[in-house]
Amino acid sequence: MPSLKAPGIDGYVATFFQRYWHIVGQEISRYCLDLLNGQKEFADINKTRIALIPKINNPKNMTHFRPISLCNVIYKITAKVLVN
């Protein structure tokens, strides 16, 4: 997961979790496992913002933008576990 890519709706980028894993890692791991085992709801973390990044200078229509989703890091961790 890229360290400084767009933050999620919570405002945190992956660097925060990487740097402070010794503090938050156990709680994040437990939370992700609870999600995967159906003990927590995905609705709590499944909030995403869509940002439009211009592909060219002075964009004039929607085809001149690239959409990116700003998912929070816990969602990304859980999704990667499911994919792998």
PDB file of N, CA, C and O in Angstrom, chain B, residues numbered from 101:
ATOM      1  N   MET B 101       0.848  -1.164   0.000  1.00  0.00           N
ATOM      2  CA  MET B 101       0.000   0.000   0.000  1.00  0.00           C
ATOM      3  C   MET B 101       0.900   1.235   0.000  1.00  0.00           C
ATOM      4  O   MET B 101       1.737   1.381   0.891  1.00  0.00           O
ATOM      5  N   PRO B 102       0.747   2.106  -0.959  1.00  0.00           N
ATOM      6  CA  PRO B 102       1.586   3.306  -1.003  1.00  0.00           C
ATOM      7  C   PRO B 102       1.431   4.154   0.257  1.00  0.00           C
ATOM      8  O   PRO B 102       0.313   4.398   0.710  1.00  0.00           O
ATOM      9  N   SER B 103       2.535   4.596   0.814  1.00  0.00           N
ATOM     10  CA  SER B 103       2.539   5.282   2.107  1.00  0.00           C
ATOM     11  C   SER B 103       1.849   6.628   2.119  1.00  0.00           C
ATOM     12  O   SER B 103       1.163   6.961   3.085  1.00  0.00           O
ATOM     13  N   LEU B 104       2.016   7.406   1.071  1.00  0.00           N
ATOM     14  CA  LEU B 104       1.513   8.782   1.084  1.00  0.00           C
ATOM     15  C   LEU B 104       0.440   9.047   0.042  1.00  0.00           C
ATOM     16  O   LEU B 104       0.193  10.199  -0.315  1.00  0.00           O
ATOM     17  N   LYS B 105      -0.201   7.994  -0.448  1.00  0.00           N
ATOM     18  CA  LYS B 105      -1.292   8.209  -1.405  1.00  0.00           C
ATOM     19  C   LYS B 105      -2.443   8.900  -0.699  1.00  0.00           C
ATOM     20  O   LYS B 105      -2.368   9.172   0.499  1.00  0.00           O
ATOM     21  N   ALA B 106      -3.488   9.181  -1.424  1.00  0.00           N
ATOM     22  CA  ALA B 106      -4.628   9.938  -0.910  1.00  0.00           C
ATOM     23  C   ALA B 106      -5.163   9.342   0.391  1.00  0.00           C
ATOM     24  O   ALA B 106      -5.320   8.127   0.504  1.00  0.00           O
ATOM     25  N   PRO B 107      -5.439  10.199   1.369  1.00  0.00           N
ATOM     26  CA  PRO B 107      -5.979   9.710   2.636  1.00  0.00           C
ATOM     27  C   PRO B 107      -7.426   9.273   2.491  1.00  0.00           C
ATOM     28  O   PRO B 107      -8.114   9.655   1.545  1.00  0.00           O
ATOM     29  N   GLY B 108      -7.866   8.482   3.423  1.00  0.00           N
ATOM     30  CA  GLY B 108      -9.260   8.066   3.440  1.00  0.00           C
ATOM     31  C   GLY B 108     -10.140   9.135   4.051  1.00  0.00           C
ATOM     32  O   GLY B 108      -9.685  10.239   4.349  1.00  0.00           O
ATOM     33  N   ILE B 109     -11.385   8.801   4.232  1.00  0.00           N
ATOM     34  CA  ILE B 109     -12.338   9.742   4.794  1.00  0.00           C
ATOM     35  C   ILE B 109     -11.944  10.131   6.218  1.00  0.00           C
ATOM     36  O   ILE B 109     -12.332  11.194   6.704  1.00  0.00           O
ATOM     37  N   ASP B 110     -11.174   9.271   6.886  1.00  0.00           N
ATOM     38  CA  ASP B 110     -10.716   9.567   8.252  1.00  0.00           C
ATOM     39  C   ASP B 110      -9.499  10.491   8.273  1.00  0.00           C
ATOM     40  O   ASP B 110      -9.100  10.958   9.339  1.00  0.00           O
ATOM     41  N   GLY B 111      -8.907  10.759   7.111  1.00  0.00           N
ATOM     42  CA  GLY B 111      -7.782  11.680   7.022  1.00  0.00           C
ATOM     43  C   GLY B 111      -6.413  11.057   7.211  1.00  0.00           C
ATOM     44  O   GLY B 111      -5.402  11.749   7.091  1.00  0.00           O
ATOM     45  N   TYR B 112      -6.357   9.765   7.503  1.00  0.00           N
ATOM     46  CA  TYR B 112      -5.072   9.108   7.738  1.00  0.00           C
ATOM     47  C   TYR B 112      -4.549   8.439   6.476  1.00  0.00           C
ATOM     48  O   TYR B 112      -5.302   7.801   5.740  1.00  0.00           O
ATOM     49  N   VAL B 113      -3.259   8.590   6.235  1.00  0.00           N
ATOM     50  CA  VAL B 113      -2.594   7.878   5.141  1.00  0.00           C
ATOM     51  C   VAL B 113      -1.912   6.648   5.724  1.00  0.00           C
ATOM     52  O   VAL B 113      -1.790   6.525   6.943  1.00  0.00           O
ATOM     53  N   ALA B 114      -1.468   5.743   4.867  1.00  0.00           N
ATOM     54  CA  ALA B 114      -0.866   4.492   5.325  1.00  0.00           C
ATOM     55  C   ALA B 114       0.371   4.723   6.183  1.00  0.00           C
ATOM     56  O   ALA B 114       0.666   3.907   7.056  1.00  0.00           O
ATOM     57  N   THR B 115       1.101   5.807   5.961  1.00  0.00           N
ATOM     58  CA  THR B 115       2.303   6.092   6.746  1.00  0.00           C
ATOM     59  C   THR B 115       2.005   6.147   8.238  1.00  0.00           C
ATOM     60  O   THR B 115       2.796   5.665   9.049  1.00  0.00           O
ATOM     61  N   PHE B 116       0.871   6.731   8.603  1.00  0.00           N
ATOM     62  CA  PHE B 116       0.508   6.808  10.012  1.00  0.00           C
ATOM     63  C   PHE B 116       0.466   5.412  10.626  1.00  0.00           C
ATOM     64  O   PHE B 116       1.038   5.173  11.690  1.00  0.00           O
ATOM     65  N   PHE B 117      -0.225   4.486   9.938  1.00  0.00           N
ATOM     66  CA  PHE B 117      -0.357   3.132  10.465  1.00  0.00           C
ATOM     67  C   PHE B 117       0.979   2.401  10.454  1.00  0.00           C
ATOM     68  O   PHE B 117       1.271   1.632  11.370  1.00  0.00           O
ATOM     69  N   GLN B 118       1.793   2.634   9.427  1.00  0.00           N
ATOM     70  CA  GLN B 118       3.112   2.003   9.369  1.00  0.00           C
ATOM     71  C   GLN B 118       4.020   2.515  10.481  1.00  0.00           C
ATOM     72  O   GLN B 118       4.710   1.728  11.128  1.00  0.00           O
ATOM     73  N   ARG B 119       4.024   3.798  10.703  1.00  0.00           N
ATOM     74  CA  ARG B 119       4.902   4.403  11.701  1.00  0.00           C
ATOM     75  C   ARG B 119       4.491   4.039  13.129  1.00  0.00           C
ATOM     76  O   ARG B 119       5.344   3.826  13.990  1.00  0.00           O
ATOM     77  N   TYR B 120       3.192   3.970  13.372  1.00  0.00           N
ATOM     78  CA  TYR B 120       2.705   3.725  14.729  1.00  0.00           C
ATOM     79  C   TYR B 120       2.104   2.331  14.906  1.00  0.00           C
ATOM     80  O   TYR B 120       1.281   2.107  15.793  1.00  0.00           O
ATOM     81  N   TRP B 121       2.530   1.389  14.043  1.00  0.00           N
ATOM     82  CA  TRP B 121       1.997   0.024  14.121  1.00  0.00           C
ATOM     83  C   TRP B 121       2.232  -0.591  15.495  1.00  0.00           C
ATOM     84  O   TRP B 121       1.405  -1.363  15.980  1.00  0.00           O
ATOM     85  N   HIS B 122       3.337  -0.260  16.113  1.00  0.00           N
ATOM     86  CA  HIS B 122       3.626  -0.807  17.444  1.00  0.00           C
ATOM     87  C   HIS B 122       2.582  -0.359  18.471  1.00  0.00           C
ATOM     88  O   HIS B 122       2.437  -0.998  19.513  1.00  0.00           O
ATOM     89  N   ILE B 123       1.870   0.702  18.201  1.00  0.00           N
ATOM     90  CA  ILE B 123       0.827   1.198  19.106  1.00  0.00           C
ATOM     91  C   ILE B 123      -0.555   0.715  18.655  1.00  0.00           C
ATOM     92  O   ILE B 123      -1.343   0.246  19.476  1.00  0.00           O
ATOM     93  N   VAL B 124      -0.852   0.828  17.356  1.00  0.00           N
ATOM     94  CA  VAL B 124      -2.205   0.549  16.855  1.00  0.00           C
ATOM     95  C   VAL B 124      -2.358  -0.814  16.204  1.00  0.00           C
ATOM     96  O   VAL B 124      -3.481  -1.242  15.937  1.00  0.00           O
ATOM     97  N   GLY B 125      -1.263  -1.503  15.941  1.00  0.00           N
ATOM     98  CA  GLY B 125      -1.299  -2.735  15.160  1.00  0.00           C
ATOM     99  C   GLY B 125      -2.191  -3.822  15.716  1.00  0.00           C
ATOM    100  O   GLY B 125      -2.958  -4.436  14.974  1.00  0.00           O
ATOM    101  N   GLN B 126      -2.101  -4.067  17.007  1.00  0.00           N
ATOM    102  CA  GLN B 126      -2.904  -5.137  17.597  1.00  0.00           C
ATOM    103  C   GLN B 126      -4.398  -4.829  17.500  1.00  0.00           C
ATOM    104  O   GLN B 126      -5.201  -5.715  17.207  1.00  0.00           O
ATOM    105  N   GLU B 127      -4.760  -3.584  17.745  1.00  0.00           N
ATOM    106  CA  GLU B 127      -6.169  -3.198  17.674  1.00  0.00           C
ATOM    107  C   GLU B 127      -6.690  -3.232  16.236  1.00  0.00           C
ATOM    108  O   GLU B 127      -7.816  -3.664  15.992  1.00  0.00           O
ATOM    109  N   ILE B 128      -5.872  -2.777  15.291  1.00  0.00           N
ATOM    110  CA  ILE B 128      -6.262  -2.805  13.869  1.00  0.00           C
ATOM    111  C   ILE B 128      -6.415  -4.249  13.408  1.00  0.00           C
ATOM    112  O   ILE B 128      -7.383  -4.583  12.725  1.00  0.00           O
ATOM    113  N   SER B 129      -5.476  -5.098  13.772  1.00  0.00           N
ATOM    114  CA  SER B 129      -5.551  -6.518  13.388  1.00  0.00           C
ATOM    115  C   SER B 129      -6.817  -7.161  13.940  1.00  0.00           C
ATOM    116  O   SER B 129      -7.509  -7.887  13.226  1.00  0.00           O
ATOM    117  N   ARG B 130      -7.118  -6.899  15.198  1.00  0.00           N
ATOM    118  CA  ARG B 130      -8.314  -7.456  15.833  1.00  0.00           C
ATOM    119  C   ARG B 130      -9.577  -6.948  15.130  1.00  0.00           C
ATOM    120  O   ARG B 130     -10.509  -7.715  14.892  1.00  0.00           O
ATOM    121  N   TYR B 131      -9.602  -5.673  14.804  1.00  0.00           N
ATOM    122  CA  TYR B 131     -10.758  -5.086  14.129  1.00  0.00           C
ATOM    123  C   TYR B 131     -10.961  -5.734  12.754  1.00  0.00           C
ATOM    124  O   TYR B 131     -12.082  -6.095  12.393  1.00  0.00           O
ATOM    125  N   CYS B 132      -9.875  -5.878  11.995  1.00  0.00           N
ATOM    126  CA  CYS B 132      -9.965  -6.497  10.663  1.00  0.00           C
ATOM    127  C   CYS B 132     -10.442  -7.939  10.764  1.00  0.00           C
ATOM    128  O   CYS B 132     -11.273  -8.371   9.965  1.00  0.00           O
ATOM    129  N   LEU B 133      -9.928  -8.692  11.738  1.00  0.00           N
ATOM    130  CA  LEU B 133     -10.376 -10.071  11.932  1.00  0.00           C
ATOM    131  C   LEU B 133     -11.851 -10.125  12.310  1.00  0.00           C
ATOM    132  O   LEU B 133     -12.576 -11.002  11.842  1.00  0.00           O
ATOM    133  N   ASP B 134     -12.300  -9.202  13.145  1.00  0.00           N
ATOM    134  CA  ASP B 134     -13.723  -9.145  13.496  1.00  0.00           C
ATOM    135  C   ASP B 134     -14.580  -8.863  12.265  1.00  0.00           C
ATOM    136  O   ASP B 134     -15.660  -9.434  12.118  1.00  0.00           O
ATOM    137  N   LEU B 135     -14.106  -7.985  11.381  1.00  0.00           N
ATOM    138  CA  LEU B 135     -14.828  -7.722  10.128  1.00  0.00           C
ATOM    139  C   LEU B 135     -14.930  -8.984   9.290  1.00  0.00           C
ATOM    140  O   LEU B 135     -16.003  -9.337   8.801  1.00  0.00           O
ATOM    141  N   LEU B 136     -13.798  -9.661   9.130  1.00  0.00           N
ATOM    142  CA  LEU B 136     -13.756 -10.845   8.277  1.00  0.00           C
ATOM    143  C   LEU B 136     -14.551 -12.011   8.864  1.00  0.00           C
ATOM    144  O   LEU B 136     -15.044 -12.859   8.121  1.00  0.00           O
ATOM    145  N   ASN B 137     -14.676 -12.057  10.184  1.00  0.00           N
ATOM    146  CA  ASN B 137     -15.425 -13.128  10.846  1.00  0.00           C
ATOM    147  C   ASN B 137     -16.887 -12.763  11.083  1.00  0.00           C
ATOM    148  O   ASN B 137     -17.614 -13.505  11.744  1.00  0.00           O
ATOM    149  N   GLY B 138     -17.321 -11.613  10.542  1.00  0.00           N
ATOM    150  CA  GLY B 138     -18.719 -11.221  10.639  1.00  0.00           C
ATOM    151  C   GLY B 138     -19.139 -10.686  11.995  1.00  0.00           C
ATOM    152  O   GLY B 138     -20.334 -10.598  12.278  1.00  0.00           O
ATOM    153  N   GLN B 139     -18.188 -10.328  12.833  1.00  0.00           N
ATOM    154  CA  GLN B 139     -18.513  -9.811  14.160  1.00  0.00           C
ATOM    155  C   GLN B 139     -18.653  -8.287  14.171  1.00  0.00           C
ATOM    156  O   GLN B 139     -19.151  -7.721  15.144  1.00  0.00           O
ATOM    157  N   LYS B 140     -18.225  -7.631  13.116  1.00  0.00           N
ATOM    158  CA  LYS B 140     -18.381  -6.182  12.962  1.00  0.00           C
ATOM    159  C   LYS B 140     -18.983  -5.934  11.590  1.00  0.00           C
ATOM    160  O   LYS B 140     -18.866  -6.764  10.688  1.00  0.00           O
ATOM    161  N   GLU B 141     -19.627  -4.783  11.444  1.00  0.00           N
ATOM    162  CA  GLU B 141     -20.263  -4.404  10.190  1.00  0.00           C
ATOM    163  C   GLU B 141     -19.298  -3.628   9.295  1.00  0.00           C
ATOM    164  O   GLU B 141     -18.555  -2.773   9.775  1.00  0.00           O
ATOM    165  N   PHE B 142     -19.310  -3.923   8.008  1.00  0.00           N
ATOM    166  CA  PHE B 142     -18.489  -3.177   7.057  1.00  0.00           C
ATOM    167  C   PHE B 142     -18.973  -1.740   6.904  1.00  0.00           C
ATOM    168  O   PHE B 142     -18.212  -0.874   6.472  1.00  0.00           O
ATOM    169  N   ALA B 143     -20.225  -1.480   7.255  1.00  0.00           N
ATOM    170  CA  ALA B 143     -20.763  -0.122   7.111  1.00  0.00           C
ATOM    171  C   ALA B 143     -19.935   0.891   7.897  1.00  0.00           C
ATOM    172  O   ALA B 143     -19.861   2.061   7.522  1.00  0.00           O
ATOM    173  N   ASP B 144     -19.316   0.445   8.980  1.00  0.00           N
ATOM    174  CA  ASP B 144     -18.510   1.351   9.793  1.00  0.00           C
ATOM    175  C   ASP B 144     -17.284   1.885   9.051  1.00  0.00           C
ATOM    176  O   ASP B 144     -16.847   3.008   9.301  1.00  0.00           O
ATOM    177  N   ILE B 145     -16.734   1.091   8.148  1.00  0.00           N
ATOM    178  CA  ILE B 145     -15.511   1.507   7.439  1.00  0.00           C
ATOM    179  C   ILE B 145     -15.719   1.693   5.947  1.00  0.00           C
ATOM    180  O   ILE B 145     -14.796   2.100   5.242  1.00  0.00           O
ATOM    181  N   ASN B 146     -16.899   1.405   5.462  1.00  0.00           N
ATOM    182  CA  ASN B 146     -17.156   1.408   4.021  1.00  0.00           C
ATOM    183  C   ASN B 146     -17.610   2.778   3.524  1.00  0.00           C
ATOM    184  O   ASN B 146     -18.515   2.871   2.694  1.00  0.00           O
ATOM    185  N   LYS B 147     -16.993   3.823   4.022  1.00  0.00           N
ATOM    186  CA  LYS B 147     -17.289   5.176   3.559  1.00  0.00           C
ATOM    187  C   LYS B 147     -16.142   5.624   2.670  1.00  0.00           C
ATOM    188  O   LYS B 147     -14.978   5.556   3.064  1.00  0.00           O
ATOM    189  N   THR B 148     -16.466   6.073   1.493  1.00  0.00           N
ATOM    190  CA  THR B 148     -15.457   6.449   0.509  1.00  0.00           C
ATOM    191  C   THR B 148     -15.824   7.783  -0.119  1.00  0.00           C
ATOM    192  O   THR B 148     -16.993   8.054  -0.392  1.00  0.00           O
ATOM    193  N   ARG B 149     -14.838   8.591  -0.339  1.00  0.00           N
ATOM    194  CA  ARG B 149     -15.038   9.822  -1.105  1.00  0.00           C
ATOM    195  C   ARG B 149     -14.406   9.622  -2.468  1.00  0.00           C
ATOM    196  O   ARG B 149     -13.393   8.936  -2.603  1.00  0.00           O
ATOM    197  N   ILE B 150     -15.001  10.213  -3.455  1.00  0.00           N
ATOM    198  CA  ILE B 150     -14.457  10.171  -4.812  1.00  0.00           C
ATOM    199  C   ILE B 150     -13.882  11.552  -5.115  1.00  0.00           C
ATOM    200  O   ILE B 150     -14.550  12.569  -4.931  1.00  0.00           O
ATOM    201  N   ALA B 151     -12.643  11.571  -5.578  1.00  0.00           N
ATOM    202  CA  ALA B 151     -11.997  12.821  -5.981  1.00  0.00           C
ATOM    203  C   ALA B 151     -11.703  12.749  -7.475  1.00  0.00           C
ATOM    204  O   ALA B 151     -11.359  11.690  -8.000  1.00  0.00           O
ATOM    205  N   LEU B 152     -11.836  13.856  -8.135  1.00  0.00           N
ATOM    206  CA  LEU B 152     -11.534  13.924  -9.567  1.00  0.00           C
ATOM    207  C   LEU B 152     -10.205  14.633  -9.756  1.00  0.00           C
ATOM    208  O   LEU B 152     -10.036  15.778  -9.338  1.00  0.00           O
ATOM    209  N   ILE B 153      -9.269  13.949 -10.387  1.00  0.00           N
ATOM    210  CA  ILE B 153      -7.941  14.488 -10.648  1.00  0.00           C
ATOM    211  C   ILE B 153      -7.874  14.881 -12.121  1.00  0.00           C
ATOM    212  O   ILE B 153      -8.132  14.043 -12.985  1.00  0.00           O
ATOM    213  N   PRO B 154      -7.534  16.131 -12.429  1.00  0.00           N
ATOM    214  CA  PRO B 154      -7.472  16.530 -13.844  1.00  0.00           C
ATOM    215  C   PRO B 154      -6.337  15.813 -14.579  1.00  0.00           C
ATOM    216  O   PRO B 154      -5.222  15.702 -14.069  1.00  0.00           O
ATOM    217  N   LYS B 155      -6.640  15.334 -15.775  1.00  0.00           N
ATOM    218  CA  LYS B 155      -5.633  14.693 -16.625  1.00  0.00           C
ATOM    219  C   LYS B 155      -4.856  15.725 -17.441  1.00  0.00           C
ATOM    220  O   LYS B 155      -3.709  15.491 -17.820  1.00  0.00           O
ATOM    221  N   ILE B 156      -5.485  16.862 -17.706  1.00  0.00           N
ATOM    222  CA  ILE B 156      -4.883  17.908 -18.540  1.00  0.00           C
ATOM    223  C   ILE B 156      -5.066  19.261 -17.851  1.00  0.00           C
ATOM    224  O   ILE B 156      -5.854  19.389 -16.914  1.00  0.00           O
ATOM    225  N   ASN B 157      -4.338  20.254 -18.318  1.00  0.00           N
ATOM    226  CA  ASN B 157      -4.550  21.618 -17.837  1.00  0.00           C
ATOM    227  C   ASN B 157      -5.876  22.136 -18.382  1.00  0.00           C
ATOM    228  O   ASN B 157      -6.237  21.845 -19.522  1.00  0.00           O
ATOM    229  N   ASN B 158      -6.583  22.884 -17.590  1.00  0.00           N
ATOM    230  CA  ASN B 158      -7.864  23.482 -17.982  1.00  0.00           C
ATOM    231  C   ASN B 158      -8.878  22.454 -18.492  1.00  0.00           C
ATOM    232  O   ASN B 158      -9.341  22.565 -19.627  1.00  0.00           O
ATOM    233  N   PRO B 159      -9.225  21.471 -17.688  1.00  0.00           N
ATOM    234  CA  PRO B 159     -10.210  20.479 -18.132  1.00  0.00           C
ATOM    235  C   PRO B 159     -11.569  21.128 -18.373  1.00  0.00           C
ATOM    236  O   PRO B 159     -11.975  22.043 -17.656  1.00  0.00           O
ATOM    237  N   LYS B 160     -12.258  20.641 -19.389  1.00  0.00           N
ATOM    238  CA  LYS B 160     -13.543  21.234 -19.754  1.00  0.00           C
ATOM    239  C   LYS B 160     -14.712  20.260 -19.635  1.00  0.00           C
ATOM    240  O   LYS B 160     -15.857  20.695 -19.509  1.00  0.00           O
ATOM    241  N   ASN B 161     -14.450  18.954 -19.671  1.00  0.00           N
ATOM    242  CA  ASN B 161     -15.539  17.996 -19.491  1.00  0.00           C
ATOM    243  C   ASN B 161     -15.051  16.809 -18.653  1.00  0.00           C
ATOM    244  O   ASN B 161     -13.867  16.703 -18.334  1.00  0.00           O
ATOM    245  N   MET B 162     -15.979  15.931 -18.307  1.00  0.00           N
ATOM    246  CA  MET B 162     -15.672  14.846 -17.379  1.00  0.00           C
ATOM    247  C   MET B 162     -14.607  13.869 -17.901  1.00  0.00           C
ATOM    248  O   MET B 162     -13.925  13.228 -17.101  1.00  0.00           O
ATOM    249  N   THR B 163     -14.456  13.748 -19.204  1.00  0.00           N
ATOM    250  CA  THR B 163     -13.444  12.832 -19.733  1.00  0.00           C
ATOM    251  C   THR B 163     -12.024  13.340 -19.475  1.00  0.00           C
ATOM    252  O   THR B 163     -11.055  12.601 -19.653  1.00  0.00           O
ATOM    253  N   HIS B 164     -11.904  14.586 -19.061  1.00  0.00           N
ATOM    254  CA  HIS B 164     -10.595  15.169 -18.761  1.00  0.00           C
ATOM    255  C   HIS B 164     -10.165  14.932 -17.319  1.00  0.00           C
ATOM    256  O   HIS B 164      -9.131  15.439 -16.884  1.00  0.00           O
ATOM    257  N   PHE B 165     -10.966  14.154 -16.570  1.00  0.00           N
ATOM    258  CA  PHE B 165     -10.662  13.862 -15.178  1.00  0.00           C
ATOM    259  C   PHE B 165     -10.477  12.368 -14.961  1.00  0.00           C
ATOM    260  O   PHE B 165     -11.056  11.542 -15.666  1.00  0.00           O
ATOM    261  N   ARG B 166      -9.662  12.045 -13.974  1.00  0.00           N
ATOM    262  CA  ARG B 166      -9.489  10.657 -13.547  1.00  0.00           C
ATOM    263  C   ARG B 166     -10.041  10.555 -12.133  1.00  0.00           C
ATOM    264  O   ARG B 166      -9.573  11.264 -11.242  1.00  0.00           O
ATOM    265  N   PRO B 167     -11.033   9.684 -11.904  1.00  0.00           N
ATOM    266  CA  PRO B 167     -11.570   9.552 -10.548  1.00  0.00           C
ATOM    267  C   PRO B 167     -10.676   8.645  -9.690  1.00  0.00           C
ATOM    268  O   PRO B 167     -10.140   7.647 -10.172  1.00  0.00           O
ATOM    269  N   ILE B 168     -10.531   9.005  -8.441  1.00  0.00           N
ATOM    270  CA  ILE B 168      -9.863   8.122  -7.484  1.00  0.00           C
ATOM    271  C   ILE B 168     -10.771   8.013  -6.261  1.00  0.00           C
ATOM    272  O   ILE B 168     -11.491   8.951  -5.919  1.00  0.00           O
ATOM    273  N   SER B 169     -10.722   6.861  -5.616  1.00  0.00           N
ATOM    274  CA  SER B 169     -11.529   6.698  -4.405  1.00  0.00           C
ATOM    275  C   SER B 169     -10.626   6.833  -3.193  1.00  0.00           C
ATOM    276  O   SER B 169      -9.512   6.311  -3.171  1.00  0.00           O
ATOM    277  N   LEU B 170     -11.116   7.532  -2.195  1.00  0.00           N
ATOM    278  CA  LEU B 170     -10.376   7.768  -0.967  1.00  0.00           C
ATOM    279  C   LEU B 170     -10.954   6.867   0.122  1.00  0.00           C
ATOM    280  O   LEU B 170     -11.772   7.292   0.937  1.00  0.00           O
ATOM    281  N   CYS B 171     -10.504   5.613   0.111  1.00  0.00           N
ATOM    282  CA  CYS B 171     -10.957   4.632   1.101  1.00  0.00           C
ATOM    283  C   CYS B 171     -10.055   4.717   2.319  1.00  0.00           C
ATOM    284  O   CYS B 171      -8.887   5.087   2.209  1.00  0.00           O
ATOM    285  N   ASN B 172     -10.602   4.371   3.485  1.00  0.00           N
ATOM    286  CA  ASN B 172      -9.726   4.411   4.640  1.00  0.00           C
ATOM    287  C   ASN B 172      -8.821   3.178   4.672  1.00  0.00           C
ATOM    288  O   ASN B 172      -9.102   2.175   4.015  1.00  0.00           O
ATOM    289  N   VAL B 173      -7.754   3.259   5.427  1.00  0.00           N
ATOM    290  CA  VAL B 173      -6.703   2.235   5.429  1.00  0.00           C
ATOM    291  C   VAL B 173      -7.222   0.902   5.961  1.00  0.00           C
ATOM    292  O   VAL B 173      -6.831  -0.149   5.454  1.00  0.00           O
ATOM    293  N   ILE B 174      -8.088   0.920   6.963  1.00  0.00           N
ATOM    294  CA  ILE B 174      -8.614  -0.340   7.498  1.00  0.00           C
ATOM    295  C   ILE B 174      -9.407  -1.077   6.419  1.00  0.00           C
ATOM    296  O   ILE B 174      -9.321  -2.300   6.307  1.00  0.00           O
ATOM    297  N   TYR B 175     -10.171  -0.339   5.634  1.00  0.00           N
ATOM    298  CA  TYR B 175     -10.901  -0.948   4.518  1.00  0.00           C
ATOM    299  C   TYR B 175      -9.921  -1.572   3.524  1.00  0.00           C
ATOM    300  O   TYR B 175     -10.133  -2.691   3.055  1.00  0.00           O
ATOM    301  N   LYS B 176      -8.843  -0.842   3.204  1.00  0.00           N
ATOM    302  CA  LYS B 176      -7.856  -1.340   2.245  1.00  0.00           C
ATOM    303  C   LYS B 176      -7.170  -2.597   2.764  1.00  0.00           C
ATOM    304  O   LYS B 176      -6.951  -3.540   2.004  1.00  0.00           O
ATOM    305  N   ILE B 177      -6.828  -2.621   4.058  1.00  0.00           N
ATOM    306  CA  ILE B 177      -6.192  -3.812   4.641  1.00  0.00           C
ATOM    307  C   ILE B 177      -7.130  -5.011   4.510  1.00  0.00           C
ATOM    308  O   ILE B 177      -6.723  -6.083   4.063  1.00  0.00           O
ATOM    309  N   THR B 178      -8.379  -4.819   4.903  1.00  0.00           N
ATOM    310  CA  THR B 178      -9.349  -5.913   4.856  1.00  0.00           C
ATOM    311  C   THR B 178      -9.581  -6.389   3.434  1.00  0.00           C
ATOM    312  O   THR B 178      -9.661  -7.594   3.195  1.00  0.00           O
ATOM    313  N   ALA B 179      -9.691  -5.466   2.483  1.00  0.00           N
ATOM    314  CA  ALA B 179      -9.893  -5.837   1.086  1.00  0.00           C
ATOM    315  C   ALA B 179      -8.706  -6.627   0.550  1.00  0.00           C
ATOM    316  O   ALA B 179      -8.892  -7.592  -0.191  1.00  0.00           O
ATOM    317  N   LYS B 180      -7.484  -6.228   0.917  1.00  0.00           N
ATOM    318  CA  LYS B 180      -6.296  -6.950   0.443  1.00  0.00           C
ATOM    319  C   LYS B 180      -6.242  -8.358   1.019  1.00  0.00           C
ATOM    320  O   LYS B 180      -5.827  -9.295   0.337  1.00  0.00           O
ATOM    321  N   VAL B 181      -6.655  -8.508   2.258  1.00  0.00           N
ATOM    322  CA  VAL B 181      -6.719  -9.861   2.858  1.00  0.00           C
ATOM    323  C   VAL B 181      -7.704 -10.721   2.088  1.00  0.00           C
ATOM    324  O   VAL B 181      -7.410 -11.880   1.794  1.00  0.00           O
ATOM    325  N   LEU B 182      -8.859 -10.181   1.759  1.00  0.00           N
ATOM    326  CA  LEU B 182      -9.853 -10.943   0.989  1.00  0.00           C
ATOM    327  C   LEU B 182      -9.325 -11.320  -0.385  1.00  0.00           C
ATOM    328  O   LEU B 182      -9.531 -12.446  -0.840  1.00  0.00           O
ATOM    329  N   VAL B 183      -8.650 -10.396  -1.047  1.00  0.00           N
ATOM    330  CA  VAL B 183      -8.133 -10.659  -2.394  1.00  0.00           C
ATOM    331  C   VAL B 183      -7.043 -11.729  -2.358  1.00  0.00           C
ATOM    332  O   VAL B 183      -7.002 -12.612  -3.214  1.00  0.00           O
ATOM    333  N   ASN B 184      -6.172 -11.642  -1.371  1.00  0.00           N
ATOM    334  CA  ASN B 184      -5.076 -12.602  -1.285  1.00  0.00           C
ATOM    335  C   ASN B 184      -5.544 -13.945  -0.751  1.00  0.00           C
ATOM    336  O   ASN B 184      -4.742 -14.870  -0.616  1.00  0.00           O
TER     337      ASN B 184
END
